[in-house]
Amino acid sequence: MTDNNLTNGPSYTTLRSIGDRKAQLLKEIRKDSDQINKLRQQLFSKPKMPAKRSGFMPSKLMGTGASVLDGLLLAWKLYRKFKRK
């Protein structure tokens, strides 16, 4: 005959011990669920960008200057192409 007792699992003798184990497992499950939610939020959230600095920025000045120069060259080329003779 086979023995139906669990030899590897915990043995419970009262309903109180079963309830305590159930409460402990529920607490662990909630803790793991909170940890998973935190990790998921970190994974899918956008990184915080530093605040934009205002004031004098040489790189901004270079970009604007290049755009103005490009516009002036275009205007000069169009003027030379369509000027009346």
N, CA, C and O atoms as a CHARMM CRD file, in Angstrom:
* protein
*
  340
    1    1 MET  N      0.82800  -1.17500   0.00000 PROA 1      0.00000
    2    1 MET  CA     0.00000   0.00000   0.00000 PROA 1      0.00000
    3    1 MET  C      0.87600   1.24200   0.00000 PROA 1      0.00000
    4    1 MET  O      2.02600   1.22700   0.43800 PROA 1      0.00000
    5    2 THR  N      0.29500   2.30500  -0.50200 PROA 2      0.00000
    6    2 THR  CA     1.04500   3.56400  -0.53500 PROA 2      0.00000
    7    2 THR  C      0.64900   4.43700   0.63600 PROA 2      0.00000
    8    2 THR  O     -0.47800   4.38600   1.12800 PROA 2      0.00000
    9    3 ASP  N      1.59900   5.23500   1.06500 PROA 3      0.00000
   10    3 ASP  CA     1.35600   6.14200   2.16800 PROA 3      0.00000
   11    3 ASP  C      0.92400   7.48800   1.59100 PROA 3      0.00000
   12    3 ASP  O      1.65000   8.05900   0.77700 PROA 3      0.00000
   13    4 ASN  N     -0.23300   8.01000   1.98800 PROA 4      0.00000
   14    4 ASN  CA    -0.78400   9.25400   1.44300 PROA 4      0.00000
   15    4 ASN  C     -0.30300  10.49400   2.17600 PROA 4      0.00000
   16    4 ASN  O     -0.69600  11.60000   1.80700 PROA 4      0.00000
   17    5 ASN  N      0.52300  10.35700   3.18800 PROA 5      0.00000
   18    5 ASN  CA     1.00500  11.52600   3.92700 PROA 5      0.00000
   19    5 ASN  C      2.07700  12.25000   3.12700 PROA 5      0.00000
   20    5 ASN  O      2.87900  11.63100   2.42800 PROA 5      0.00000
   21    6 LEU  N      2.07200  13.58200   3.24600 PROA 6      0.00000
   22    6 LEU  CA     3.10700  14.38100   2.60300 PROA 6      0.00000
   23    6 LEU  C      4.33500  14.36900   3.50400 PROA 6      0.00000
   24    6 LEU  O      4.27800  14.81200   4.65100 PROA 6      0.00000
   25    7 THR  N      5.43500  13.86400   2.98300 PROA 7      0.00000
   26    7 THR  CA     6.64000  13.79100   3.80600 PROA 7      0.00000
   27    7 THR  C      7.49700  15.03600   3.66000 PROA 7      0.00000
   28    7 THR  O      8.24500  15.37000   4.57900 PROA 7      0.00000
   29    8 ASN  N      7.41000  15.73500   2.52900 PROA 8      0.00000
   30    8 ASN  CA     8.25200  16.91000   2.29900 PROA 8      0.00000
   31    8 ASN  C      7.57800  18.21100   2.69400 PROA 8      0.00000
   32    8 ASN  O      8.27500  19.18200   2.98800 PROA 8      0.00000
   33    9 GLY  N      6.27100  18.27200   2.71500 PROA 9      0.00000
   34    9 GLY  CA     5.54100  19.49500   2.98900 PROA 9      0.00000
   35    9 GLY  C      5.38200  19.74800   4.47000 PROA 9      0.00000
   36    9 GLY  O      5.66300  18.87600   5.29100 PROA 9      0.00000
   37   10 PRO  N      4.93000  20.94900   4.81400 PROA 10     0.00000
   38   10 PRO  CA     4.70700  21.26200   6.23000 PROA 10     0.00000
   39   10 PRO  C      3.49600  20.51100   6.76700 PROA 10     0.00000
   40   10 PRO  O      2.55900  20.20200   6.03100 PROA 10     0.00000
   41   11 SER  N      3.53200  20.23500   8.02000 PROA 11     0.00000
   42   11 SER  CA     2.38900  19.54200   8.63800 PROA 11     0.00000
   43   11 SER  C      1.65700  20.52600   9.53600 PROA 11     0.00000
   44   11 SER  O      2.26700  21.19300  10.37200 PROA 11     0.00000
   45   12 TYR  N      0.36200  20.61000   9.35900 PROA 12     0.00000
   46   12 TYR  CA    -0.48200  21.50300  10.14300 PROA 12     0.00000
   47   12 TYR  C     -1.37400  20.65500  11.02900 PROA 12     0.00000
   48   12 TYR  O     -1.92300  19.64200  10.59700 PROA 12     0.00000
   49   13 THR  N     -1.50900  21.08600  12.27400 PROA 13     0.00000
   50   13 THR  CA    -2.33100  20.30500  13.19800 PROA 13     0.00000
   51   13 THR  C     -3.61100  21.02400  13.57700 PROA 13     0.00000
   52   13 THR  O     -4.56900  20.38400  14.01000 PROA 13     0.00000
   53   14 THR  N     -3.65000  22.36100  13.42100 PROA 14     0.00000
   54   14 THR  CA    -4.85100  23.10700  13.79200 PROA 14     0.00000
   55   14 THR  C     -5.25000  24.05800  12.67100 PROA 14     0.00000
   56   14 THR  O     -4.46500  24.37900  11.77800 PROA 14     0.00000
   57   15 LEU  N     -6.50200  24.49300  12.75600 PROA 15     0.00000
   58   15 LEU  CA    -6.98600  25.47500  11.78600 PROA 15     0.00000
   59   15 LEU  C     -6.26900  26.81400  11.96200 PROA 15     0.00000
   60   15 LEU  O     -6.07900  27.55000  10.99300 PROA 15     0.00000
   61   16 ARG  N     -5.87300  27.12800  13.19200 PROA 16     0.00000
   62   16 ARG  CA    -5.15500  28.38300  13.44900 PROA 16     0.00000
   63   16 ARG  C     -3.80500  28.38800  12.73100 PROA 16     0.00000
   64   16 ARG  O     -3.40900  29.41200  12.17300 PROA 16     0.00000
   65   17 SER  N     -3.09600  27.26100  12.73800 PROA 17     0.00000
   66   17 SER  CA    -1.80600  27.21100  12.05700 PROA 17     0.00000
   67   17 SER  C     -1.97700  27.33400  10.54700 PROA 17     0.00000
   68   17 SER  O     -1.12400  27.90600   9.86900 PROA 17     0.00000
   69   18 ILE  N     -3.06700  26.80400  10.02200 PROA 18     0.00000
   70   18 ILE  CA    -3.35600  26.95300   8.59300 PROA 18     0.00000
   71   18 ILE  C     -3.66500  28.41200   8.26900 PROA 18     0.00000
   72   18 ILE  O     -3.18900  28.93900   7.26400 PROA 18     0.00000
   73   19 GLY  N     -4.46500  29.06700   9.11800 PROA 19     0.00000
   74   19 GLY  CA    -4.79600  30.47500   8.91700 PROA 19     0.00000
   75   19 GLY  C     -3.57000  31.36600   9.01300 PROA 19     0.00000
   76   19 GLY  O     -3.42200  32.32000   8.25000 PROA 19     0.00000
   77   20 ASP  N     -2.68400  31.04500   9.96500 PROA 20     0.00000
   78   20 ASP  CA    -1.45000  31.82800  10.09400 PROA 20     0.00000
   79   20 ASP  C     -0.57700  31.68700   8.85600 PROA 20     0.00000
   80   20 ASP  O     -0.01200  32.66600   8.36900 PROA 20     0.00000
   81   21 ARG  N     -0.47200  30.48100   8.35700 PROA 21     0.00000
   82   21 ARG  CA     0.33500  30.24200   7.14900 PROA 21     0.00000
   83   21 ARG  C     -0.27200  30.95700   5.94200 PROA 21     0.00000
   84   21 ARG  O      0.44400  31.50900   5.10700 PROA 21     0.00000
   85   22 LYS  N     -1.60500  30.93700   5.86500 PROA 22     0.00000
   86   22 LYS  CA    -2.29900  31.62000   4.77100 PROA 22     0.00000
   87   22 LYS  C     -2.03600  33.12900   4.83900 PROA 22     0.00000
   88   22 LYS  O     -1.78300  33.76000   3.81300 PROA 22     0.00000
   89   23 ALA  N     -2.09700  33.70200   6.03600 PROA 23     0.00000
   90   23 ALA  CA    -1.83900  35.13200   6.20100 PROA 23     0.00000
   91   23 ALA  C     -0.39100  35.46800   5.84000 PROA 23     0.00000
   92   23 ALA  O     -0.12600  36.50100   5.22500 PROA 23     0.00000
   93   24 GLN  N      0.53400  34.60400   6.21900 PROA 24     0.00000
   94   24 GLN  CA     1.94600  34.82200   5.90000 PROA 24     0.00000
   95   24 GLN  C      2.17000  34.77000   4.38700 PROA 24     0.00000
   96   24 GLN  O      2.88400  35.61000   3.84000 PROA 24     0.00000
   97   25 LEU  N      1.57800  33.80900   3.72200 PROA 25     0.00000
   98   25 LEU  CA     1.71900  33.70700   2.26600 PROA 25     0.00000
   99   25 LEU  C      1.09500  34.89700   1.55300 PROA 25     0.00000
  100   25 LEU  O      1.64800  35.39600   0.57300 PROA 25     0.00000
  101   26 LEU  N     -0.06000  35.35500   2.04100 PROA 26     0.00000
  102   26 LEU  CA    -0.72400  36.50900   1.43900 PROA 26     0.00000
  103   26 LEU  C      0.14800  37.75700   1.58800 PROA 26     0.00000
  104   26 LEU  O      0.23800  38.56700   0.66500 PROA 26     0.00000
  105   27 LYS  N      0.78500  37.91100   2.74300 PROA 27     0.00000
  106   27 LYS  CA     1.67700  39.04400   2.97100 PROA 27     0.00000
  107   27 LYS  C      2.87200  38.99300   2.02100 PROA 27     0.00000
  108   27 LYS  O      3.26900  40.02200   1.47500 PROA 27     0.00000
  109   28 GLU  N      3.44400  37.82100   1.82100 PROA 28     0.00000
  110   28 GLU  CA     4.56700  37.66400   0.89300 PROA 28     0.00000
  111   28 GLU  C      4.14900  37.94500  -0.54100 PROA 28     0.00000
  112   28 GLU  O      4.89500  38.57200  -1.29300 PROA 28     0.00000
  113   29 ILE  N      2.96400  37.48800  -0.92500 PROA 29     0.00000
  114   29 ILE  CA     2.46000  37.72300  -2.28100 PROA 29     0.00000
  115   29 ILE  C      2.26500  39.21600  -2.52000 PROA 29     0.00000
  116   29 ILE  O      2.62700  39.72600  -3.58100 PROA 29     0.00000
  117   30 ARG  N      1.69600  39.92100  -1.54600 PROA 30     0.00000
  118   30 ARG  CA     1.48600  41.36500  -1.70000 PROA 30     0.00000
  119   30 ARG  C      2.81000  42.10700  -1.77900 PROA 30     0.00000
  120   30 ARG  O      2.94400  43.05900  -2.54700 PROA 30     0.00000
  121   31 LYS  N      3.79200  41.67900  -0.98800 PROA 31     0.00000
  122   31 LYS  CA     5.10800  42.31900  -1.02600 PROA 31     0.00000
  123   31 LYS  C      5.75800  42.09800  -2.38900 PROA 31     0.00000
  124   31 LYS  O      6.33100  43.02700  -2.95800 PROA 31     0.00000
  125   32 ASP  N      5.67600  40.87900  -2.91500 PROA 32     0.00000
  126   32 ASP  CA     6.23500  40.59800  -4.23900 PROA 32     0.00000
  127   32 ASP  C      5.50100  41.37400  -5.33100 PROA 32     0.00000
  128   32 ASP  O      6.11600  41.84700  -6.28700 PROA 32     0.00000
  129   33 SER  N      4.18600  41.50100  -5.18200 PROA 33     0.00000
  130   33 SER  CA     3.40400  42.25200  -6.16400 PROA 33     0.00000
  131   33 SER  C      3.79700  43.72100  -6.16300 PROA 33     0.00000
  132   33 SER  O      3.91300  44.33000  -7.22600 PROA 33     0.00000
  133   34 ASP  N      4.00500  44.30000  -4.97700 PROA 34     0.00000
  134   34 ASP  CA     4.44900  45.69200  -4.89400 PROA 34     0.00000
  135   34 ASP  C      5.81500  45.86500  -5.54000 PROA 34     0.00000
  136   34 ASP  O      6.04800  46.84900  -6.24200 PROA 34     0.00000
  137   35 GLN  N      6.71200  44.92800  -5.31300 PROA 35     0.00000
  138   35 GLN  CA     8.04800  45.00700  -5.90200 PROA 35     0.00000
  139   35 GLN  C      7.97800  44.90700  -7.42300 PROA 35     0.00000
  140   35 GLN  O      8.69400  45.62400  -8.12200 PROA 35     0.00000
  141   36 ILE  N      7.13500  44.03700  -7.93700 PROA 36     0.00000
  142   36 ILE  CA     6.96800  43.89400  -9.39100 PROA 36     0.00000
  143   36 ILE  C      6.40700  45.18900  -9.97800 PROA 36     0.00000
  144   36 ILE  O      6.85000  45.63400 -11.03700 PROA 36     0.00000
  145   37 ASN  N      5.43200  45.79600  -9.29300 PROA 37     0.00000
  146   37 ASN  CA     4.85600  47.05900  -9.78500 PROA 37     0.00000
  147   37 ASN  C      5.90100  48.16400  -9.82200 PROA 37     0.00000
  148   37 ASN  O      5.93900  48.94200 -10.77600 PROA 37     0.00000
  149   38 LYS  N      6.75200  48.24800  -8.79800 PROA 38     0.00000
  150   38 LYS  CA     7.80700  49.26800  -8.79100 PROA 38     0.00000
  151   38 LYS  C      8.78000  49.05300  -9.94500 PROA 38     0.00000
  152   38 LYS  O      9.17000  50.00800 -10.61700 PROA 38     0.00000
  153   39 LEU  N      9.16900  47.81000 -10.17600 PROA 39     0.00000
  154   39 LEU  CA    10.09800  47.52700 -11.26600 PROA 39     0.00000
  155   39 LEU  C      9.47200  47.82600 -12.62300 PROA 39     0.00000
  156   39 LEU  O     10.14500  48.33300 -13.52000 PROA 39     0.00000
  157   40 ARG  N      8.18800  47.51500 -12.77400 PROA 40     0.00000
  158   40 ARG  CA     7.49900  47.78700 -14.03100 PROA 40     0.00000
  159   40 ARG  C      7.40800  49.28500 -14.27900 PROA 40     0.00000
  160   40 ARG  O      7.58700  49.73600 -15.41100 PROA 40     0.00000
  161   41 GLN  N      7.13000  50.06600 -13.23100 PROA 41     0.00000
  162   41 GLN  CA     7.06400  51.51700 -13.38900 PROA 41     0.00000
  163   41 GLN  C      8.42400  52.08800 -13.76600 PROA 41     0.00000
  164   41 GLN  O      8.50300  53.01000 -14.57700 PROA 41     0.00000
  165   42 GLN  N      9.49200  51.55400 -13.19000 PROA 42     0.00000
  166   42 GLN  CA    10.82800  52.02000 -13.54800 PROA 42     0.00000
  167   42 GLN  C     11.15500  51.67400 -14.99300 PROA 42     0.00000
  168   42 GLN  O     11.81600  52.44500 -15.68800 PROA 42     0.00000
  169   43 LEU  N     10.69300  50.52000 -15.44000 PROA 43     0.00000
  170   43 LEU  CA    10.99800  50.06900 -16.79200 PROA 43     0.00000
  171   43 LEU  C     10.29300  50.89600 -17.84700 PROA 43     0.00000
  172   43 LEU  O     10.88300  51.21200 -18.88100 PROA 43     0.00000
  173   44 PHE  N      9.02700  51.25600 -17.60200 PROA 44     0.00000
  174   44 PHE  CA     8.23100  51.90900 -18.62600 PROA 44     0.00000
  175   44 PHE  C      8.06700  53.41400 -18.42700 PROA 44     0.00000
  176   44 PHE  O      7.39100  54.05100 -19.23500 PROA 44     0.00000
  177   45 SER  N      8.64800  54.00300 -17.40100 PROA 45     0.00000
  178   45 SER  CA     8.49900  55.43800 -17.20800 PROA 45     0.00000
  179   45 SER  C      9.57400  56.18500 -17.99700 PROA 45     0.00000
  180   45 SER  O     10.67000  55.67500 -18.22900 PROA 45     0.00000
  181   46 LYS  N      9.22900  57.39300 -18.39400 PROA 46     0.00000
  182   46 LYS  CA    10.17900  58.21600 -19.14000 PROA 46     0.00000
  183   46 LYS  C     11.22200  58.75300 -18.17200 PROA 46     0.00000
  184   46 LYS  O     10.89300  59.11700 -17.04300 PROA 46     0.00000
  185   47 PRO  N     12.46000  58.80400 -18.59900 PROA 47     0.00000
  186   47 PRO  CA    13.47500  59.37300 -17.69700 PROA 47     0.00000
  187   47 PRO  C     13.23600  60.86400 -17.51500 PROA 47     0.00000
  188   47 PRO  O     12.78800  61.55400 -18.43100 PROA 47     0.00000
  189   48 LYS  N     13.54000  61.34400 -16.32600 PROA 48     0.00000
  190   48 LYS  CA    13.33800  62.75700 -16.04600 PROA 48     0.00000
  191   48 LYS  C     14.41500  63.56400 -16.74600 PROA 48     0.00000
  192   48 LYS  O     15.61000  63.30000 -16.60700 PROA 48     0.00000
  193   49 MET  N     13.96400  64.54900 -17.49900 PROA 49     0.00000
  194   49 MET  CA    14.88600  65.40800 -18.23300 PROA 49     0.00000
  195   49 MET  C     15.25900  66.58600 -17.33600 PROA 49     0.00000
  196   49 MET  O     14.42700  67.07700 -16.57300 PROA 49     0.00000
  197   50 PRO  N     16.50000  67.03600 -17.42700 PROA 50     0.00000
  198   50 PRO  CA    16.88100  68.20000 -16.63600 PROA 50     0.00000
  199   50 PRO  C     16.14500  69.43800 -17.13500 PROA 50     0.00000
  200   50 PRO  O     15.77300  69.52100 -18.30500 PROA 50     0.00000
  201   51 ALA  N     15.94200  70.38100 -16.25300 PROA 51     0.00000
  202   51 ALA  CA    15.23000  71.60400 -16.62100 PROA 51     0.00000
  203   51 ALA  C     16.02800  72.36300 -17.67300 PROA 51     0.00000
  204   51 ALA  O     17.25700  72.42000 -17.62800 PROA 51     0.00000
  205   52 LYS  N     15.30600  72.93600 -18.60800 PROA 52     0.00000
  206   52 LYS  CA    15.97200  73.70200 -19.66600 PROA 52     0.00000
  207   52 LYS  C     16.56600  74.96200 -19.05700 PROA 52     0.00000
  208   52 LYS  O     15.91800  75.68200 -18.29700 PROA 52     0.00000
  209   53 ARG  N     17.80300  75.19900 -19.41300 PROA 53     0.00000
  210   53 ARG  CA    18.47300  76.39000 -18.91700 PROA 53     0.00000
  211   53 ARG  C     18.20300  77.53200 -19.87000 PROA 53     0.00000
  212   53 ARG  O     18.23200  77.36700 -21.09000 PROA 53     0.00000
  213   54 SER  N     17.94600  78.67200 -19.30500 PROA 54     0.00000
  214   54 SER  CA    17.75000  79.84400 -20.14800 PROA 54     0.00000
  215   54 SER  C     18.97700  80.73700 -20.01700 PROA 54     0.00000
  216   54 SER  O     19.80300  80.55600 -19.12200 PROA 54     0.00000
  217   55 GLY  N     19.07500  81.66900 -20.89400 PROA 55     0.00000
  218   55 GLY  CA    20.21100  82.57300 -20.85900 PROA 55     0.00000
  219   55 GLY  C     21.11000  82.36300 -22.06100 PROA 55     0.00000
  220   55 GLY  O     20.70600  81.76500 -23.05800 PROA 55     0.00000
  221   56 PHE  N     22.31100  82.85100 -21.96000 PROA 56     0.00000
  222   56 PHE  CA    23.26700  82.79000 -23.05800 PROA 56     0.00000
  223   56 PHE  C     23.81000  81.38100 -23.21700 PROA 56     0.00000
  224   56 PHE  O     24.39400  80.81800 -22.29100 PROA 56     0.00000
  225   57 MET  N     23.61000  80.81800 -24.40300 PROA 57     0.00000
  226   57 MET  CA    24.11400  79.47700 -24.70400 PROA 57     0.00000
  227   57 MET  C     24.84900  79.55900 -26.04200 PROA 57     0.00000
  228   57 MET  O     24.22300  79.85300 -27.06000 PROA 57     0.00000
  229   58 PRO  N     26.15200  79.31000 -26.06600 PROA 58     0.00000
  230   58 PRO  CA    26.90000  79.40200 -27.32800 PROA 58     0.00000
  231   58 PRO  C     26.36700  78.44300 -28.39800 PROA 58     0.00000
  232   58 PRO  O     26.36200  78.78300 -29.58100 PROA 58     0.00000
  233   59 SER  N     25.92200  77.25700 -27.99600 PROA 59     0.00000
  234   59 SER  CA    25.43300  76.31800 -29.00000 PROA 59     0.00000
  235   59 SER  C     24.13200  76.82100 -29.62800 PROA 59     0.00000
  236   59 SER  O     23.91200  76.63800 -30.82600 PROA 59     0.00000
  237   60 LYS  N     23.27400  77.45200 -28.82800 PROA 60     0.00000
  238   60 LYS  CA    22.03200  78.00900 -29.37000 PROA 60     0.00000
  239   60 LYS  C     22.34200  79.15700 -30.32600 PROA 60     0.00000
  240   60 LYS  O     21.70300  79.30900 -31.36700 PROA 60     0.00000
  241   61 LEU  N     23.32600  79.95300 -29.95300 PROA 61     0.00000
  242   61 LEU  CA    23.72700  81.07500 -30.79100 PROA 61     0.00000
  243   61 LEU  C     24.29800  80.58700 -32.12000 PROA 61     0.00000
  244   61 LEU  O     24.01900  81.17700 -33.16400 PROA 61     0.00000
  245   62 MET  N     25.09000  79.52200 -32.09600 PROA 62     0.00000
  246   62 MET  CA    25.66900  78.96300 -33.32200 PROA 62     0.00000
  247   62 MET  C     24.56900  78.41800 -34.23700 PROA 62     0.00000
  248   62 MET  O     24.61600  78.62400 -35.45000 PROA 62     0.00000
  249   63 GLY  N     23.59800  77.73700 -33.67600 PROA 63     0.00000
  250   63 GLY  CA    22.50800  77.20000 -34.48400 PROA 63     0.00000
  251   63 GLY  C     21.68900  78.28700 -35.12800 PROA 63     0.00000
  252   63 GLY  O     21.33400  78.19600 -36.30300 PROA 63     0.00000
  253   64 THR  N     21.38800  79.31400 -34.36700 PROA 64     0.00000
  254   64 THR  CA    20.61900  80.43400 -34.90500 PROA 64     0.00000
  255   64 THR  C     21.42700  81.17400 -35.96800 PROA 64     0.00000
  256   64 THR  O     20.89200  81.54500 -37.01300 PROA 64     0.00000
  257   65 GLY  N     22.69600  81.38500 -35.70500 PROA 65     0.00000
  258   65 GLY  CA    23.55300  82.08100 -36.67300 PROA 65     0.00000
  259   65 GLY  C     23.66600  81.30800 -37.97700 PROA 65     0.00000
  260   65 GLY  O     23.65500  81.90400 -39.05400 PROA 65     0.00000
  261   66 ALA  N     23.77400  79.98800 -37.89100 PROA 66     0.00000
  262   66 ALA  CA    23.86500  79.16900 -39.10300 PROA 66     0.00000
  263   66 ALA  C     22.57100  79.24800 -39.90500 PROA 66     0.00000
  264   66 ALA  O     22.60300  79.29000 -41.13400 PROA 66     0.00000
  265   67 SER  N     21.43100  79.26800 -39.21200 PROA 67     0.00000
  266   67 SER  CA    20.14500  79.37400 -39.91000 PROA 67     0.00000
  267   67 SER  C     20.00700  80.72200 -40.61400 PROA 67     0.00000
  268   67 SER  O     19.53200  80.78900 -41.74800 PROA 67     0.00000
  269   68 VAL  N     20.41800  81.78400 -39.94500 PROA 68     0.00000
  270   68 VAL  CA    20.33900  83.11500 -40.55100 PROA 68     0.00000
  271   68 VAL  C     21.25600  83.19400 -41.77500 PROA 68     0.00000
  272   68 VAL  O     20.85300  83.70400 -42.82000 PROA 68     0.00000
  273   69 LEU  N     22.47200  82.69500 -41.64800 PROA 69     0.00000
  274   69 LEU  CA    23.40800  82.70300 -42.77000 PROA 69     0.00000
  275   69 LEU  C     22.86000  81.90600 -43.95100 PROA 69     0.00000
  276   69 LEU  O     22.98500  82.33400 -45.09900 PROA 69     0.00000
  277   70 ASP  N     22.25600  80.75600 -43.67800 PROA 70     0.00000
  278   70 ASP  CA    21.67400  79.93100 -44.73500 PROA 70     0.00000
  279   70 ASP  C     20.55100  80.68600 -45.43500 PROA 70     0.00000
  280   70 ASP  O     20.44300  80.64700 -46.66100 PROA 70     0.00000
  281   71 GLY  N     19.71900  81.36900 -44.66300 PROA 71     0.00000
  282   71 GLY  CA    18.63600  82.16100 -45.25500 PROA 71     0.00000
  283   71 GLY  C     19.15600  83.29900 -46.11000 PROA 71     0.00000
  284   71 GLY  O     18.60800  83.56300 -47.18000 PROA 71     0.00000
  285   72 LEU  N     20.20200  83.97900 -45.66200 PROA 72     0.00000
  286   72 LEU  CA    20.79200  85.08100 -46.44600 PROA 72     0.00000
  287   72 LEU  C     21.40000  84.57300 -47.75500 PROA 72     0.00000
  288   72 LEU  O     21.25300  85.20500 -48.80100 PROA 72     0.00000
  289   73 LEU  N     22.08600  83.42400 -47.69100 PROA 73     0.00000
  290   73 LEU  CA    22.65800  82.86200 -48.92100 PROA 73     0.00000
  291   73 LEU  C     21.56900  82.47200 -49.91400 PROA 73     0.00000
  292   73 LEU  O     21.72200  82.68900 -51.11600 PROA 73     0.00000
  293   74 LEU  N     20.49000  81.91000 -49.43100 PROA 74     0.00000
  294   74 LEU  CA    19.37800  81.54100 -50.30700 PROA 74     0.00000
  295   74 LEU  C     18.77500  82.79500 -50.95000 PROA 74     0.00000
  296   74 LEU  O     18.51600  82.83100 -52.15300 PROA 74     0.00000
  297   75 ALA  N     18.56200  83.80800 -50.13000 PROA 75     0.00000
  298   75 ALA  CA    17.99600  85.04800 -50.67400 PROA 75     0.00000
  299   75 ALA  C     18.92500  85.64900 -51.72700 PROA 75     0.00000
  300   75 ALA  O     18.44600  86.12300 -52.75700 PROA 75     0.00000
  301   76 TRP  N     20.23500  85.64500 -51.49900 PROA 76     0.00000
  302   76 TRP  CA    21.20000  86.19900 -52.45700 PROA 76     0.00000
  303   76 TRP  C     21.17600  85.41100 -53.75700 PROA 76     0.00000
  304   76 TRP  O     21.21000  86.00300 -54.83600 PROA 76     0.00000
  305   77 LYS  N     21.11800  84.07100 -53.67100 PROA 77     0.00000
  306   77 LYS  CA    21.08400  83.24300 -54.88900 PROA 77     0.00000
  307   77 LYS  C     19.79800  83.48200 -55.67700 PROA 77     0.00000
  308   77 LYS  O     19.82800  83.58200 -56.90300 PROA 77     0.00000
  309   78 LEU  N     18.67600  83.57400 -54.97400 PROA 78     0.00000
  310   78 LEU  CA    17.41300  83.82400 -55.66500 PROA 78     0.00000
  311   78 LEU  C     17.40300  85.21900 -56.28400 PROA 78     0.00000
  312   78 LEU  O     16.87400  85.39300 -57.38200 PROA 78     0.00000
  313   79 TYR  N     17.96100  86.19600 -55.62400 PROA 79     0.00000
  314   79 TYR  CA    18.04000  87.55200 -56.14900 PROA 79     0.00000
  315   79 TYR  C     18.86200  87.59200 -57.44200 PROA 79     0.00000
  316   79 TYR  O     18.46400  88.22100 -58.42200 PROA 79     0.00000
  317   80 ARG  N     20.01500  86.91100 -57.42900 PROA 80     0.00000
  318   80 ARG  CA    20.86200  86.89900 -58.60600 PROA 80     0.00000
  319   80 ARG  C     20.20400  86.14700 -59.76600 PROA 80     0.00000
  320   80 ARG  O     20.39500  86.49400 -60.93200 PROA 80     0.00000
  321   81 LYS  N     19.42900  85.11600 -59.43100 PROA 81     0.00000
  322   81 LYS  CA    18.80100  84.32000 -60.49200 PROA 81     0.00000
  323   81 LYS  C     17.65800  85.09400 -61.16600 PROA 81     0.00000
  324   81 LYS  O     17.50800  85.02900 -62.38600 PROA 81     0.00000
  325   82 PHE  N     16.86500  85.81500 -60.39500 PROA 82     0.00000
  326   82 PHE  CA    15.66600  86.43400 -60.93500 PROA 82     0.00000
  327   82 PHE  C     15.77200  87.95500 -61.11200 PROA 82     0.00000
  328   82 PHE  O     14.76600  88.60400 -61.39500 PROA 82     0.00000
  329   83 LYS  N     16.95400  88.52800 -60.95500 PROA 83     0.00000
  330   83 LYS  CA    17.05000  89.98200 -61.11300 PROA 83     0.00000
  331   83 LYS  C     16.86300  90.34400 -62.59900 PROA 83     0.00000
  332   83 LYS  O     17.18200  89.56600 -63.49700 PROA 83     0.00000
  333   84 ARG  N     16.33800  91.54300 -62.81300 PROA 84     0.00000
  334   84 ARG  CA    16.09900  91.99900 -64.17500 PROA 84     0.00000
  335   84 ARG  C     17.37100  92.56700 -64.75900 PROA 84     0.00000
  336   84 ARG  O     18.15000  93.22500 -64.06900 PROA 84     0.00000
  337   85 LYS  N     17.57000  92.31100 -66.01400 PROA 85     0.00000
  338   85 LYS  CA    18.77500  92.79500 -66.70000 PROA 85     0.00000
  339   85 LYS  C     18.51200  94.02300 -67.47800 PROA 85     0.00000
  340   85 LYS  O     19.42100  94.55800 -68.11300 PROA 85     0.00000
